[in-house]
Amino acid sequence: MAFRVKLDEDLPEGLLEVLAGQGYDVASVRTQGWKGLEDEVLWPRVTAEARFFVTADKEFGDVRKFPPGTHSGILLLRAGRESFLVYRALLFHVMASYRLEALAGCLVVASFGDIRVRRVISSEPQAGLWV
């Protein structure tokens, strides 16, 4: 079964094809009619689907709010410029280093200069121990 990914509404829909072309089972916030939902409403829906979430929304980069091990994974793309070509290049940059499956449960913040991966280092995510 293909790894399940959810694309946030703040990213170009063309990234659906990029992810599908890499073998991922990908859905988007827009195509599901969830566009415009507040994060507090959207996030429980995403986690209920157990999908790895790809976004450009900086709010999802808060490790205190979204600790590793408490969700299926978050990839925050920090592209610097909002364009399909830039986001596509950054996504390929991440996928050249990691299969998204390897990032399941992690909080990942990616820019062209750095890919920071926060993983659980304790078997108890409530302990707040991550690297």
C-alpha positions in Angstrom: 0.0 0.0 0.0 1.3 3.5 -0.9 2.3 5.9 1.8 -0.5 8.4 2.4 0.2 12.1 2.0 -2.0 15.2 2.4 -1.1 18.5 0.6 -2.2 21.7 2.3 -4.1 24.4 0.5 -1.2 26.8 0.7 0.8 24.8 -1.7 0.3 24.6 -5.5 -2.0 21.7 -6.6 0.7 20.7 -9.2 2.6 19.1 -6.3 -0.1 16.4 -6.3 1.3 15.1 -9.5 4.8 15.3 -8.3 4.0 13.3 -5.2 1.8 10.8 -7.1 4.6 10.4 -9.6 6.8 9.3 -6.7 4.3 6.6 -5.8 2.5 8.3 -3.0 -1.2 8.1 -2.3 -1.9 11.9 -2.2 -4.9 13.9 -1.4 -5.3 17.7 -0.9 -7.1 20.0 1.4 -8.6 21.7 -1.7 -9.9 18.7 -3.5 -11.6 17.5 -0.3 -13.4 20.8 0.1 -11.5 21.7 3.3 -10.1 25.0 1.9 -10.4 27.9 4.3 -10.7 25.8 7.4 -8.9 27.1 10.5 -5.9 25.0 11.5 -7.8 24.0 14.7 -10.5 22.4 12.5 -8.3 21.1 9.7 -5.7 19.4 11.9 -8.0 16.8 13.6 -9.3 15.9 10.1 -5.8 15.4 8.8 -4.7 13.3 11.8 -7.9 11.2 11.6 -6.9 10.2 8.1 -3.4 9.2 9.3 -1.8 11.1 6.4 1.7 12.7 6.3 1.0 16.4 6.0 2.9 18.7 3.6 2.5 22.4 4.1 4.0 25.8 3.9 2.1 27.1 7.0 4.8 28.1 9.5 2.3 27.4 12.4 2.8 23.7 11.8 6.5 24.0 12.5 5.9 24.5 16.2 7.4 21.4 17.9 5.5 22.2 21.2 2.2 22.3 19.4 2.9 19.3 17.1 5.4 17.1 18.9 6.9 14.3 16.9 5.2 10.9 17.5 1.8 12.5 18.1 0.9 12.6 14.4 1.7 10.8 11.1 4.3 13.4 10.2 4.6 17.0 9.0 6.8 18.4 6.3 7.0 22.2 6.4 8.4 23.6 3.2 10.2 26.9 3.7 10.8 27.9 0.1 11.5 31.6 0.4 9.4 32.3 -2.7 5.9 31.2 -3.4 5.9 29.6 -6.8 5.2 26.1 -8.1 8.7 25.7 -9.5 10.4 26.7 -6.3 8.1 24.5 -4.2 8.6 21.6 -6.6 12.4 22.0 -6.5 12.3 22.1 -2.7 10.1 19.0 -2.5 12.5 17.1 -4.8 15.4 18.4 -2.6 13.8 16.7 0.4 12.9 13.5 -1.5 16.5 13.2 -2.7 17.5 12.9 0.9 14.6 11.0 2.4 11.7 8.8 1.4 8.7 10.4 3.1 7.9 7.1 4.8 11.2 7.5 6.7 9.9 10.7 8.1 6.6 9.3 9.4 5.8 10.7 12.8 8.5 13.4 12.5 8.3 17.1 12.3 10.4 18.2 9.4 11.3 21.8 8.4 12.9 22.0 5.0 14.6 24.9 3.2 17.2 24.7 0.4 20.0 25.2 3.0 18.8 22.8 5.6 16.5 19.9 6.3 15.8 19.6 10.1 14.1 16.4 11.2 12.7 16.2 14.7 12.1 12.6 15.8 10.9 11.0 19.0 13.7 9.6 21.0 11.6 8.3 23.8 9.0 5.5 23.5 6.6 7.9 25.3 5.9 11.0 23.2 4.4 12.7 26.2 7.8 12.8 27.7 8.6 15.6 25.3 11.9 14.1 24.2 12.8 14.6 20.6 15.9 15.4 18.5 
